[in-house]
Amino acid sequence: MEAQLQQLKEEALQKIEASMNVKELNDVRVAYLGKKGPITDLLKGMGKLPAEERPKMGALVNVVREEVTEVLEARMTLLQDQAIQEQLEKESIDVTLPGRPVKTGNHHPLTRVVEEIEDLFISMGYEIAEGPEVEKDYYNFEALNLPKGHPARDMQDSFYISEDILLRTHTSPVQARTMEAKEGKPIKIICPGKVYRRDNDDATHSHQFTQIEGLVIGENIRMSDLKGTLSVFAKKMFGEDREIRLRPSFFPFTEPSVEMDISCFKCGGSGCNVCKKTGWIEILGAGMVHPNVLEMAGYDSKKLSGFAFGMGPERIAMLKYGVEDIRHFYTNDVRFLSQFHRTEV
Amino acid sequence: MLVSTKWLAEYVNTHGLDPKELGEKITRSGIEVDAVIDRSHGMTNVVVGYVKECMKHPEADKLNICQVDVGEETTQIICGAPNVAAGQKVIVARPGAVLPGGIKIKKAKLRGEESNGMICSLQELGIEGRLVPKAYAEGIYVLPETATPGESALPLLGLDDTLLELGLTPNRSDALSMLGVAYEVGAILSEDMKYPEATYTESSEKASDYLSLRIDAIEANPMYVAKVVKNVQIKESPLWLQHRLMAAGVRPHNNVVDITNYVLMEYGQPLHAFDYDRLETKELVIRLANDGEKIVTLDDQERTLKSNHLVITNGKEPVAIAGVMGGANSEVHDGTTTVVIESAYFTGGSVRQTSKDHNLRSDASARFEKGVDPNRVILAAERAASLLAELADGEVLAGSVVVDELDKVPAEVVVSPDFINNRLGMKISLEDMTSILTRLKFDHQAANGYLYIKAPTRRQDIKIPEDIVEEIARMYGYDEIPMTLPVEESKPGGLSSYQARRRQVRAYLEGAGLYQAITYSLTSKEMSQKFALETAPVTELLMPMSEERSTLRQSLIPHLLDAVTYNTARQADTVALYEVGSVFLGETESGLPHEQEHLAAVIAGKWLDHSWQGEKKAVDFFVLKGIVEGLMELLGHSKELTFERTVVDGLHPGRTASIKLAGEEIGLIGQLHPSEQKMRDLKETYVVELNLAKVINKEVEALYYAPVSKFPSITRDIALVVDSEKATGELQAIIQLSGGRLLKGVHLFDLYEGEKMEAGKKSVAFSLTYFDPERTLTDEEVVNAHNKVLKALAEQAGAELRG
């Protein structure tokens, strides 16, 4: 019986060694160690042995069994590892193949500029005001100190619908409407929107374009407040080291009126093609709200004062992104639009 | 306004400043200098020559061989100008000279004859052709006999000068004159003015014996001054006057016309010269024209007048359109001996209307429109008279013929220094303020804490305290204004809920793969109502620039389709665009159209394209519908959303739906009609338009959490056989209504029409989810609910379970 046991052991170890995969090895396990296997049979057959041999024999069988099991488990671990290795090799991919695109669109560059400006002023406590694109002559001109026959009306050739209705030539009528609606109370608004002027479309003119204006009215609003506000804007929009300068100008709805230049963001002021070698770039017009404008909207210009400023997102986008032709903004060429996908810090 | 810096220096000390520096100072303190123009263009070696001999070139008809004394030598120059002749003093560009435009002068041989330089026209020296006197327009320029051979020609021609081009805003019409600019520069540099001289010997005869004057339209013409000068010699003006006019952008004609233009440029007061004898009558009557009355103006155009046009007449017929242009019938000509000089004040509105009606803008009308200085009307007339005496040998008759009802009182402005400082946020001393007012030459007095200022009449823009604030600030320097932020009650800013949701809509659409487009609001009348969601009258421009942009749009789709066409023609294989913008519907009570904010999108081409994994899909109706459904879910309206088949002009009749929220129509979606698609050479294209304002403004339930249940749900699938035409939406509605409270979800997961089905039938498979948040459902409960659904489907839709 002992010899039989040794032979079984040798056989089992050989077969374990010969197993080349998990399945074969499992077959060996079942064949030799299973409930119907020869080792179990041997244990069952021990009843026929004399009682004094039984413990010795039992121990021997258990030793063989443990030995075989141990070798089998080791082999099993090895084969399982191999199997995983094979699987991994089979599953390896060309990681340089293109991924499945996540197709997303993006803001129009003008919206991008407008929202950036909106968000900046919202953070300083401004609200966003909007108004109609088809306006009454009154709100577009008269309420802004531009009575009929005023020479400054020439500055803005307009599309009229009727004698006293036109496509707004600037977003300033939103200011006039807001002032009227606020009935003498303080105001702090930003007005973005589309405006229209009688221009032939070319590289620098568009009969439809965008404006964004700001208006602050309160007690003792000073020109220094305008300058400080514009400086914050210039730094946020064009870089921390931007400087601003104000130059006298004229708008019928402000007095004094100024134009604001920023130090060139490309060359820093030393002169380049962006600033036309002057070191400065004209960005916006601004001024202290004209008392006539305040009075017409029912504000007491002795008690309240205000400032207003306005700029063209097209111009800002053209400067910022180097766009050379204003018509690109209205052609909606996907090759143009899709370039404004990435974020900026 | 072009300002010669040399001319300017006659009226004010410019401290010898480099013109660029002077220009910068002017810009920074109030008037934008658009350009600094060097009239010399860096020219050298351009000298006076004397043509000693001039003979035809033996080999070329059009060329002349000239022997020219250029000072240090006499040299041979070949000249092709028709007007070259012996005895002339001419402009010679010697070898080595570089002329404007980079032309280099070298010794050369022309048809075998040596040529050592070039005899020049004014155009060749960089003067615009339209400014060159007519006599020299087609050839070389001839200098006065007094010119010395060999001396530089540039100073003679005023080309050793630099121009400042002023970009004037409408308020600064005072700077439309050399004197006005001199005042401005004087204020900047703290310098006094030197006024031009106006002295002459009066004749013993009186102007009033020659001419009478009547004004029948005193409102439009409150002041008129006429001077009479006899025995004038019409000739060329002296060179200095001619080149100053050319520098200012005015073409010289003859001494009389040139003098009126010169004084216009000097004083900003337009003048006009009449030939006295050609007036025929001895009177001037200024009146409004009769409707239909005609006049031939100096430019030989016959013009028909209207009753609001002011005219100067000889008592019978018009001899000039007041402030705009003179008449040909009374024009000064070579034989003129007696002239009438008009210096008048015509009101801005009148001149503006007339010049607009005749589409005639002149140096004169531009100044009248903006308002001339009432106190310069007489000064300018006197200055012209003195120049006529000096340069045209004229005899100025004593006195003037005048009608004068013009208010010449300066505007008074009272302002406190505190007001000025409060507005500016500064602390400028009273002393500094008064010093600025002195520099500006504004009459002022400080008393009782106020400044009492009399604004000079040349500065008609100064009327109110704020105007003084600006004057003080710009002269003190805007750089000196500190930077502060408004001090006020702090309150949060932000977007309105509408604005915030609109931003979310945009972000969603972009996340879904659409690019934001911005198109024009103006379109053709024909396209304006296409795809409109509502029927409303159109809004048209009174005077469109083109038919293409004559009418405001009522739908965003047509221009988006144009963008698809544009991109497709440029090989874009996928176009997916959206736009948020206003449409303009009819007229409302206020007279303005109703502006409605809409959202539209177009998609064409491939939707998915990941070829190497075999994932490809062209756009279709359901791609776009899915985007709309997702949008409504985002806005909290998905439960109320339905689509109903409809027919819209321009869209595929079988693939178009109206979009409804709780039964109310809010938009349309569909495929572009194949014939339109073909016309535009597009691939299958789908469009949607929504009344965004209505969607965003629609009330939505507050977001509230529903507890997540720990009990399982049970799913039952059914495959139904129904008539092919049966809308699946209808089946879904039946299921939802009949499923009772336990039915929590219905999901269509298969649709089959084809060979395996009976003709006219289709199979639709739904997955139904039953669920009770409180407990685990029993089989019996689910079977009961499910049977009710099947029964309802059979009864209401004739649906059978597919075997």
Chai-1 contact restraints between the chains, C-beta under 6 A:
chainA,res_idxA,chainB,res_idxB,connection_type,confidence,min_distance_angstrom,max_distance_angstrom,comment,restraint_id
A,R100,B,H610,contact,1.0,0.0,6.0,A-B,restraint_1
A,K103,B,G513,contact,1.0,0.0,6.0,A-B,restraint_2
A,T104,B,E510,contact,1.0,0.0,6.0,A-B,restraint_3
A,T104,B,G511,contact,1.0,0.0,6.0,A-B,restraint_4
A,T104,B,G513,contact,1.0,0.0,6.0,A-B,restraint_5
A,G105,B,E510,contact,1.0,0.0,6.0,A-B,restraint_6
A,G105,B,G513,contact,1.0,0.0,6.0,A-B,restraint_7
A,G105,B,L514,contact,1.0,0.0,6.0,A-B,restraint_8
A,G105,B,Y515,contact,1.0,0.0,6.0,A-B,restraint_9
A,N106,B,E510,contact,1.0,0.0,6.0,A-B,restraint_10
A,H107,B,Q516,contact,1.0,0.0,6.0,A-B,restraint_11
A,H108,B,Q516,contact,1.0,0.0,6.0,A-B,restraint_12
A,H108,B,I518,contact,1.0,0.0,6.0,A-B,restraint_13
A,T111,B,Q516,contact,1.0,0.0,6.0,A-B,restraint_14
A,I122,B,G493,contact,1.0,0.0,6.0,A-B,restraint_15
A,I122,B,G494,contact,1.0,0.0,6.0,A-B,restraint_16
A,G125,B,G493,contact,1.0,0.0,6.0,A-B,restraint_17
A,Y126,B,G493,contact,1.0,0.0,6.0,A-B,restraint_18
A,E127,B,G493,contact,1.0,0.0,6.0,A-B,restraint_19
A,I128,B,L495,contact,1.0,0.0,6.0,A-B,restraint_20
A,I128,B,Q499,contact,1.0,0.0,6.0,A-B,restraint_21
A,P132,B,L592,contact,1.0,0.0,6.0,A-B,restraint_22
A,P132,B,E595,contact,1.0,0.0,6.0,A-B,restraint_23
A,E133,B,S582,contact,1.0,0.0,6.0,A-B,restraint_24
A,V134,B,L592,contact,1.0,0.0,6.0,A-B,restraint_25
A,V134,B,P593,contact,1.0,0.0,6.0,A-B,restraint_26
A,G149,B,G349,contact,1.0,0.0,6.0,A-B,restraint_27
A,P151,B,P170,contact,1.0,0.0,6.0,A-B,restraint_28
A,P151,B,E369,contact,1.0,0.0,6.0,A-B,restraint_29
A,P151,B,K370,contact,1.0,0.0,6.0,A-B,restraint_30
A,A152,B,P170,contact,1.0,0.0,6.0,A-B,restraint_31
A,F159,B,L541,contact,1.0,0.0,6.0,A-B,restraint_32
A,Y160,B,L542,contact,1.0,0.0,6.0,A-B,restraint_33
A,I161,B,T539,contact,1.0,0.0,6.0,A-B,restraint_34
A,I165,B,G591,contact,1.0,0.0,6.0,A-B,restraint_35
A,Q208,B,Y520,contact,1.0,0.0,6.0,A-B,restraint_36
A,V216,B,P486,contact,1.0,0.0,6.0,A-B,restraint_37
A,G218,B,E488,contact,1.0,0.0,6.0,A-B,restraint_38
A,I221,B,P486,contact,1.0,0.0,6.0,A-B,restraint_39
A,R222,B,G425,contact,1.0,0.0,6.0,A-B,restraint_40
A,M223,B,L424,contact,1.0,0.0,6.0,A-B,restraint_41
A,M223,B,G425,contact,1.0,0.0,6.0,A-B,restraint_42
A,M223,B,I481,contact,1.0,0.0,6.0,A-B,restraint_43
A,S224,B,G425,contact,1.0,0.0,6.0,A-B,restraint_44
A,S224,B,I481,contact,1.0,0.0,6.0,A-B,restraint_45
A,S224,B,P482,contact,1.0,0.0,6.0,A-B,restraint_46
A,S224,B,T484,contact,1.0,0.0,6.0,A-B,restraint_47
A,D225,B,T484,contact,1.0,0.0,6.0,A-B,restraint_48
A,D225,B,P486,contact,1.0,0.0,6.0,A-B,restraint_49
A,K227,B,I481,contact,1.0,0.0,6.0,A-B,restraint_50
A,K227,B,M483,contact,1.0,0.0,6.0,A-B,restraint_51
A,G228,B,M483,contact,1.0,0.0,6.0,A-B,restraint_52
A,G228,B,T484,contact,1.0,0.0,6.0,A-B,restraint_53
A,G228,B,L485,contact,1.0,0.0,6.0,A-B,restraint_54
A,S231,B,M483,contact,1.0,0.0,6.0,A-B,restraint_55
A,L246,B,Y478,contact,1.0,0.0,6.0,A-B,restraint_56
A,P248,B,G30,contact,1.0,0.0,6.0,A-B,restraint_57
A,P248,B,R474,contact,1.0,0.0,6.0,A-B,restraint_58
A,F250,B,T169,contact,1.0,0.0,6.0,A-B,restraint_59
A,F250,B,N171,contact,1.0,0.0,6.0,A-B,restraint_60
A,E255,B,E466,contact,1.0,0.0,6.0,A-B,restraint_61
A,E255,B,E470,contact,1.0,0.0,6.0,A-B,restraint_62
A,P256,B,V469,contact,1.0,0.0,6.0,A-B,restraint_63
A,P256,B,E470,contact,1.0,0.0,6.0,A-B,restraint_64
A,P256,B,A473,contact,1.0,0.0,6.0,A-B,restraint_65
A,P291,B,E466,contact,1.0,0.0,6.0,A-B,restraint_66
A,N332,B,A517,contact,1.0,0.0,6.0,A-B,restraint_67
A,N332,B,A563,contact,1.0,0.0,6.0,A-B,restraint_68
A,V334,B,N567,contact,1.0,0.0,6.0,A-B,restraint_69
A,V334,B,A572,contact,1.0,0.0,6.0,A-B,restraint_70
A,L337,B,Y515,contact,1.0,0.0,6.0,A-B,restraint_71
